[in-house]
Amino acid sequence: MLFRSMRIKILLFLIVLFSGVKAQTFTNTYTTMNVYFNNRPAVQYPIIAIDTITYSVNPSVCPATIHDTDGNIYNVVQIGTQCWMKENLKTKHNSNGTAIPSGLTNFAWGNATFPACADYNNDSSLVPIYGRLYNAIAAHSLNLCPVGWHVPSNADWGILYSYIDTFPDVSDLTGDYGSLIGSSIKEVGITHWASPNEGATNYWGFSALPSGMRNSGGVYSGLNNYGYFWSSSINSYGGTVYYKQLYFDKSTIVMWEGSDYNSGYSVRCLKD
């Protein structure tokens, strides 16, 4: 069948499956419709080939904000079915009220066998923007995040990846995942990221920041250049911990498995 070249008038029936909302009929005059799947390029279809469009509206399952034991308030973003903190964790207390030691010397940090946190370069003025850095012992404790929230596992990160990009290879545990993922969760601009902040769109509102890290020798590095985020997953073969890394000069996100327990990275909590 030949498609008509003239503009056509068509009724699109949108059935909204949502409590208290009735089905509605909208009338528009177009010849084609752009169909988007997540953040992928549009596919254009002739409207003459479309009969009905049915969709369901899911109410948000995420709170607008949450707070930790110290009273810090965090904005929340919903991406797919997940609720993520859109800011790095800042707390100096676990959700059960126990203090997380901070201000450790380089020697004490590198030899800690207990949960610990640090302000980058021991500068507390950076905390409101970049949050605190936590060693893996703190990140893997059950009480670091607010009640009802947790440090995301590799599987949790994989769900995020798969929602943003339809076909990421989440089986590759040290994968350099596509630019669609890394670019769409980095904060836009060079206020906090160093130039060029390659590819950043922050399409999903995750607002990842380059908070740097503290290595197992206590040395700080990477502020404004790299963002490191803990996973709660452990490499059972090497006894090391998985983490994610974002770059100022790359649009990808990389999952690494080689971190030891005395490295300090940022934490983004995920709703249970």
Summary of the structure (lengths in Angstrom):
residues: 272
radius of gyration: 22.2
end to end distance: 51.3
largest distance: 76.4
contacts: 809
relative contact order: 0.16
helix: 15%
strand: 34%
